[in-house]
């Protein structure tokens, strides 16, 4: 008997399908968790979770029969991939279907920060236009030098959008792409030093933690903007806040933070910073596609013991 476990909150319609079609168990929070796992842990063969929650080290250990983690979201840094690989546990995510919306969000953040759209909207709403006059001049997006950290599916979709704005593109990631027209930089800091807008589009997790460190942010400089639609862990958030407060960065557009849903207090009063509550893929259309792909992965695992879109680490 294959038992499905829901781990963490999920889109309500997805949770509903898990309950009604798959009779899924739901992992409780807090003190009930231990007794729940003692009773049901051994029966669970597949966990359905989201990138926000994941199946971490201890939970995975408490599920000895686990064969698959089906993840709603492209990012899976909250799941213990090393243990999954070691135990032969499959892990799936939801790539491709969210690429366009996340890339659109990166462009939206860029336009908003450089042109001050949210700040100008606040200016109108607080009645400042008739009393204080014209809104200050802001900065042009078209033609700016853009650096992309992580030229995967989402990074490439962001790059092609910026190309339509006439922006020269360069990038950094571990390996240089052969045949790319974009300029390669061997480090995040050299990329940051060369561009006016640095867009973080790399996967989260241990391999990229703090990749955009204080040096990289200093290199981006007082005329430079940071856009992050990836994971807060990729950027040294304390350094980012310091430099923004000190005026040593021109601005930032952030959809992700180090300790969501906590947003550093010091950013709340800054008009050159746009803060979003992790909504990169948050459209009706994209979330429906992510839900369908999650259910397709689950059905495939239950019927055939394989997932349709495995994460690269578990592809055998
Ligand atoms: C989702 C995301 O909000 O796909 C991802 O990695 O960050 C977002 O699309 C999130 O994963 C859903 O839980």
Boltz pocket constraint, residues with backbone or C-beta under 6 A from the ligand:
constraints:
  - pocket:
      binder: B
      contacts: [[A, 50], [A, 51], [A, 52], [A, 53], [A, 72], [A, 73], [A, 74], [A, 75], [A, 76], [A, 94], [A, 98], [A, 229], [A, 230], [A, 278], [A, 280], [A, 281]]
      max_distance: 6.0
